[in-house]
Amino acid sequence: MIKVAINGYGTIGKRVADAVAAQPDMEVVGVSKTRPSAEAYVANKRGYPLYIADIKNREKFEKVGISVAGDVEEMLKHADVVVDATPGGVGAKNKALYELFNVKAIWQGGEEHEVAGFSFNSSCNYEAALGRDAVRVVSCNTTGLCRIINAVDSVFGVGKVRATMVRRGSDPGGIKKGPVDAIVLNPVTIPSHHGPDVQTVLPHIDIVTLAMIVPTTFCHMHVVQMDLRADATREEILEIIEKHPRMGLVRKGTGITSTAELKEYACDLGRPRSDLWESCIYEESVSVVGKRELYLFQAIHQEADVVVENVDAIRAMMNGTPDPLESISTTNRSLGFTPL
Ligand SMILES: NC(=O)c1ccc[n+]([C@@H]2O[C@H](COP(=O)([O-])OP(=O)(O)OC[C@H]3O[C@@H](n4cnc5c(N)ncnc54)[C@H](OP(=O)(O)O)[C@@H]3O)[C@@H](O)[C@H]2O)c1
């Protein structure tokens, strides 16, 4: 069994912990928090050993009935690999600690590419992560862009991509972020950082991205346009999406034309936490203008799409299987991930 520690048990970390616990070849050896919280209670309830960043705070946890197994350093002694899911920017500061304890490390998209020197997406570059000691799983938006661009590029060739990200203002549990009543151009300058981030995985892609933030909490919405190098039909693009293990079609027949209805649908499908691990591409939006201009809308569940990528990254780094499709299929199957 691959022994996995999760440093930072928040939005991403708690999902990664549950996804790891569901795998046949992995176990959670610990998760970490800095302060007592509802998530810390849940970690205890789930039976994940709970470690804390600063052991001087042990009493604060124990006073409110939360058991503490030790500090983060102690957690690392039990791990083959650590998934760093601390807030953006904090992860890079942990690098020296992971090196000291000789533990392989995975960082998230809130860190710079340079923290690991390798940016990962299961469908694009799994093989290049085999046996690596350090990997960065790209952000939720970059993951969504990489999946569709790489899939279309592999069949038709992609000349250029122009995409606009309409981003959620906060995660559902966030009470300190906004906007409440504004559309914020973020950044107002063009391009946004998302295009260069895609190029950390797919360096040959000509991509320009724009981004704004809106007052919603479930999903980013991407408006994607690609110029293709070969003639394509709408049906051929739909087939690529349908065959992809991490992309799903939001069918015309569901009548879903929003993220709110998509959330209700995920809930009704019985997805844990309403999580949508796949990119959700609106079937009716998929359009080929002329023969080489592709357009589509895709919803990206920011809390979920990177979770399955972390699981595959662990398997690649630990040489669990050299075959990306085998890893992706084990990850999906273990989570009960059935098509939309
Ligand atoms: N949320 C998203 O939509 C999303 C999507 C894709 C990627 N990401 C990336 O994933 C990473 C984590 O984001 P998140 O949204 O999951 O953050 P989050 O919800 O704020 O969770 C971060 C967790 O890290 C813990 N933590 C903070 N400082 C720590 C430290 N020094 N040592 C150990 N644990 C510490 C926090 O614990 P306490 O609460 O106890 O302080 C919290 O449990 C970031 O790089 C982010 O950019 C986020």
The ligand as an SDF file (V2000), in Angstrom:
LIG
                    3D

 48 52  0  0  0  0  0  0  0  0999 V2000
  -10.4410   25.6060   -3.6300 N   0  0  0  0  0  0  0  0  0  0  0  0
  -10.2520   25.5290   -4.9230 C   0  0  0  0  0  0  0  0  0  0  0  0
  -11.1280   25.8540   -5.6940 O   0  0  0  0  0  0  0  0  0  0  0  0
   -8.9640   25.0150   -5.4700 C   0  0  0  0  0  0  0  0  0  0  0  0
   -8.9820   24.3750   -6.7060 C   0  0  0  0  0  0  0  0  0  0  0  0
   -7.8020   23.8600   -7.2360 C   0  0  0  0  0  0  0  0  0  0  0  0
   -6.6120   24.0460   -6.5550 C   0  0  0  0  0  0  0  0  0  0  0  0
   -6.6170   24.7110   -5.3750 N   0  0  0  0  0  0  0  0  0  0  0  0
   -5.3240   24.8710   -4.6880 C   0  0  0  0  0  0  0  0  0  0  0  0
   -5.2440   23.9120   -3.6350 O   0  0  0  0  0  0  0  0  0  0  0  0
   -4.4740   24.4560   -2.5620 C   0  0  0  0  0  0  0  0  0  0  0  0
   -5.3290   24.3970   -1.3110 C   0  0  0  0  0  0  0  0  0  0  0  0
   -6.4690   25.2080   -1.4960 O   0  0  0  0  0  0  0  0  0  0  0  0
   -7.7980   24.9970   -0.6550 P   0  0  0  0  0  0  0  0  0  0  0  0
   -8.8470   25.7430   -1.3720 O   0  0  0  0  0  0  0  0  0  0  0  0
   -8.0150   23.5730   -0.3480 O   0  0  0  0  0  0  0  0  0  0  0  0
   -7.4150   25.7850    0.6780 O   0  0  0  0  0  0  0  0  0  0  0  0
   -8.2000   25.7790    2.0430 P   0  0  0  0  0  0  0  0  0  0  0  0
   -9.6010   25.3170    1.8830 O   0  0  0  0  0  0  0  0  0  0  0  0
   -7.9380   27.0940    2.6640 O   0  0  0  0  0  0  0  0  0  0  0  0
   -7.4520   24.6610    2.8990 O   0  0  0  0  0  0  0  0  0  0  0  0
   -6.1180   24.7930    3.2680 C   0  0  0  0  0  0  0  0  0  0  0  0
   -5.8460   23.9050    4.4780 C   0  0  0  0  0  0  0  0  0  0  0  0
   -4.4730   24.0290    4.8410 O   0  0  0  0  0  0  0  0  0  0  0  0
   -4.3790   24.1570    6.2670 C   0  0  0  0  0  0  0  0  0  0  0  0
   -3.1650   24.9050    6.5680 N   0  0  0  0  0  0  0  0  0  0  0  0
   -2.9660   26.2180    6.5030 C   0  0  0  0  0  0  0  0  0  0  0  0
   -1.6910   26.5010    6.8280 N   0  0  0  0  0  0  0  0  0  0  0  0
   -1.0770   25.3360    7.0930 C   0  0  0  0  0  0  0  0  0  0  0  0
    0.2170   24.9630    7.5030 C   0  0  0  0  0  0  0  0  0  0  0  0
    1.1710   25.8800    7.6570 N   0  0  0  0  0  0  0  0  0  0  0  0
    0.4750   23.6540    7.7020 N   0  0  0  0  0  0  0  0  0  0  0  0
   -0.4830   22.7040    7.5420 C   0  0  0  0  0  0  0  0  0  0  0  0
   -1.7510   23.0220    7.1500 N   0  0  0  0  0  0  0  0  0  0  0  0
   -2.0360   24.3100    6.9300 C   0  0  0  0  0  0  0  0  0  0  0  0
   -5.6400   24.8340    6.6710 C   0  0  0  0  0  0  0  0  0  0  0  0
   -5.9060   24.4250    7.9940 O   0  0  0  0  0  0  0  0  0  0  0  0
   -6.5810   25.4050    9.0470 P   0  0  0  0  0  0  0  0  0  0  0  0
   -7.9290   25.7410    8.4960 O   0  0  0  0  0  0  0  0  0  0  0  0
   -6.6270   24.5700   10.2590 O   0  0  0  0  0  0  0  0  0  0  0  0
   -5.6760   26.6060    9.1490 O   0  0  0  0  0  0  0  0  0  0  0  0
   -6.6440   24.2230    5.6910 C   0  0  0  0  0  0  0  0  0  0  0  0
   -7.1090   22.9960    6.1880 O   0  0  0  0  0  0  0  0  0  0  0  0
   -4.0500   25.8510   -3.0030 C   0  0  0  0  0  0  0  0  0  0  0  0
   -2.8030   25.7650   -3.6440 O   0  0  0  0  0  0  0  0  0  0  0  0
   -5.1160   26.2190   -4.0250 C   0  0  0  0  0  0  0  0  0  0  0  0
   -4.6830   27.1900   -4.9470 O   0  0  0  0  0  0  0  0  0  0  0  0
   -7.7600   25.1650   -4.7960 C   0  0  0  0  0  0  0  0  0  0  0  0
  1  2  1  0
  2  3  2  0
  2  4  1  0
  4  5  1  0
  4 48  2  0
  5  6  2  0
  6  7  1  0
  7  8  2  0
  8  9  1  0
  8 48  1  0
  9 10  1  0
  9 46  1  0
 10 11  1  0
 11 12  1  0
 11 44  1  0
 12 13  1  0
 13 14  1  0
 14 15  2  0
 14 16  1  0
 14 17  1  0
 17 18  1  0
 18 19  2  0
 18 20  1  0
 18 21  1  0
 21 22  1  0
 22 23  1  0
 23 24  1  0
 23 42  1  0
 24 25  1  0
 25 26  1  0
 25 36  1  0
 26 27  1  0
 26 35  1  0
 27 28  2  0
 28 29  1  0
 29 30  1  0
 29 35  2  0
 30 31  1  0
 30 32  2  0
 32 33  1  0
 33 34  2  0
 34 35  1  0
 36 37  1  0
 36 42  1  0
 37 38  1  0
 38 39  2  0
 38 40  1  0
 38 41  1  0
 42 43  1  0
 44 45  1  0
 44 46  1  0
 46 47  1  0
M  CHG  2   8   1  16  -1
M  END
$$$$
